[in-house]
Amino acid sequence: MELLEEKKNKNKKYEPILHGIPDWPVYQLSKNRKEFVELVTRQAIERIKILRPSRKQLIDELEATAYREQNRIKRNRWRVDPKDDSRFWSYIKNELVSLSAKNAETTSATEDALLEKIVHRYANEIAGNFKPNSYRVTREVVKFWFQRLLNGARVKKFGAFFRNQYTLRDKIHVVGKVKMLRSLAKKGTVVMVPTHFSNLDSILIGWVIHSVGLPAFIYGAGLNLFNIKIFAYFMNSLGAYKVDRRKKNLPYLETLKMYSSLAIQKGAHSLFFPGGTRSRSGLVEKQLKLGLLSTAIEAQRNLYQETPEGEVRKIFVVPVTLNYNFVLEAPDLIEDYLQVKGQDKYFPEQDKYGSMELLRFMFKFFTKGSNISVSIGPGLDVMGNYVDDEGNSLDAQGRVIDTRGYFISNGSITDDKQREDEYTRMLSQRIVTEYHRINRVFASHLAAFVAFEMWQKKYAKLDLFNLLRLPEEDLELDYEEFRATFKRVRKKIYELKDQNKVYHATHLKGKVDQVIKLGIENVGIFHLKRPLLKNKKGNIITKDLTVLYYYHNRLVGYDLEQYI
Amino acid sequence: MTLNSISEKPVGVIGAGNFGTVIANILALNRKVLLYTRDEQTATRIKSENQNKGYILHANVEPMHDLQRLAKECDVLFPIVPSQHFRAMMRQLSPYLQPYHILIHGTKGFDITLPEGQLIENVTKLTRQQVKTMSEVIQEESVVVRVGCLAGPNLAKELAQRQPGATVVASHFNEVIQLGKRLLRNDRFQVYENNDIVGVEIAGVLKNIIAIASGALSGLGYGENAKGLLISRGAVEMVYLGRALGGDLKAFLGVAGIGDLVTTCNSPMSRNFTVGYRLAKGEKLSDILADMTEVAEGVNTVRIAKKCADHYKVRALITDRLYKVLFEGMTVEEALEFLMRYPLNVDIDFI
């Protein structure tokens, strides 16, 4: 199978761009953690007071917050929640109750004090805790064990366990605009926005950032990840800040946004998953959450405002797609998706996978085939314009644009929330387009897509749910027919690549039978019930159509269905 | 931001057609205006005669022909040029535009981009990949993002006489809407707000189809019942088509939708109405177009809308029949007979 391996030059090693950890912005931030939390608290309170100007509005907001928080504690408690959660919120509630009994003059200081308590608590909870020592240890431990596993499994010779023939770079391919990313991280502040398919993404992307020589980023990581001890350890040492999706109240959201915005303004490279949560359907994200994204735009405008003339540190948005053959949680994700399809419901975050399952998966991953690739997209400015390696924003004709102008109204920079909301929406659309463009098609994606679409076409009268309920005996595709369709769609993918609308892995270009074999072998490789198999007659069958549907979704959105 | 603080900078109008000239005059009540024309002679002529298209120019309006100067002196520009020249104009203007510019256009038409070697006559279907509204053209061709549009029942002649009238300023940006309002509004001209710019643009374009049909009914000698039928069913068709093309229902019920539709269908002087009228009298399309000095946007719109309707599988009976009349030799009577016999009896099914 050597033919199908990735090109070697993609696996180059990169020198770090900043050598000493003390130079890293993320380190600076955590060293001055206390001051930073104070700053976030102060500014978030200011913002909340602008949004809720009257005393009554503020009290209403606090009451709603207390109510929701008490509800959360009752209904949906997590291991990471602080022990005094319940005490704190009943204290706030009682204060609010006694507040309503008093008259207005004597109390206006009280609700301000309560607001500060709440915001400060949130800011403290959100703030990350980057520790250089634990970062170093994690990095070395992970590298050491991954390398042992890889070599032990792949090089079948005595003593292979201690060889260094393979490194993680053989397992995880980083492709795309790495050089540009490195250059932009020196020039300005990078906001990396990856697609989100699996809980492993956080660790994977952490490794990628390290391996391309960038200093640690601050992460917006779902608080639910901190329930799993092994993740909590990783995340803390990587500079994560915590995002709790259960908390939808205004003080929390404003504090969170302020944290992100100020950290970006201070020059901390940051990362969050703009999809908000793992893609339930397996589709590449189409809709992004705008909250954290808006903080990049706000931070840029603030930087321009602070420096009326001359050079300003620019913020660059870098989309990244993670391409897997296998997503550990796929069966549960797609189950969730199908249950709520068509309705807007809240997903309870259930993480069935504890530390042991993850370790077991990691072991399988490193010992068997199945590579991962990470595509780094081109840098964008906060308006979604492409930038060059020097960080200059370019228009479609390649002329340099002054990004400052987007915030200027009538000659001076103005703070216009509605305008920035609109800019955020535009930026999110640009990121989505970019995701689809840098998405890397694997043989396994294509095999899943073609097989599922062929079945769908065969049973065109059935809706999705009825199709998924078909007995397995009815699902068999003639190999020759499958092969022809596979070839046809693959040709279309080549065409799309030429039009710069998608990428594909080099292995996709091999002999068609070989590529199909590779695809079938790799799609959902570690699931108990395999989504695609060949039967004795050599025809294509499935053991789990629902999971196949999940993997097939990866290629939805390119209008390839018409070539089936 | 107050009126005073921006009063030093003039406002630009691009295109000195009927509507462009009248808008320049309205803007001139509040601000100095630069009126751009394509060639130097026209600018000089307008300057020396102090009038254009029969309208006397306001003292605050300065005719000129230099795009670079226009973009340099004005932060706010109103491009009002025919849709088929719009993209070319934007390409000329684009090098001088900066992200701080605000563009509010007043052009009612679609822009078509076809792959090399293909003609609009030959393609059978069109998608939104090929069909763009003017605000989309502005964003494709320049760095300007703060874009707005003007639409509504705005017959240039009546506006010039200072008869009461209204327009809609649509934009995704409140900033642009408020600016448009401040610049355009006066005691005879009301300005409404809408944030569905694409919907408003599409409504303004599609109504031209119904205007041709209205002319045709008139040409056949039919009266007010027929017109009421046409306008109401036409509005429904606009909603169907508009939604398929990315507009929101509300835009079609407002000043830029129903308002503009009723006006255009009742104005025998409009070019689209005339096309329909003369068709019904038995004239050939090529002869009618040969007689006209300015473009009847509606003819092109029928062609585009019909092909879009085919692609998006939208039922657009009036558009479809008009297409047959305009390009496939069907007579107006045959088209009308088909529509009257069509077994369709749901009045409104989209609310």
Interface residues (C-beta under 8 A of the other chain):
Chain A: M383 N385 D395 A396 Q397 R399 I401 D402 T403 R404 G405 Y406 I408 S409 N410 G411 T414 D416 Q418 R419 E422 Y423 M426
Chain B: M1 S5 I6 D75 S94 P95 Q98 P99 Y100 E140 E141 S142 V143 V145 R146 H172 F173 N174 E175
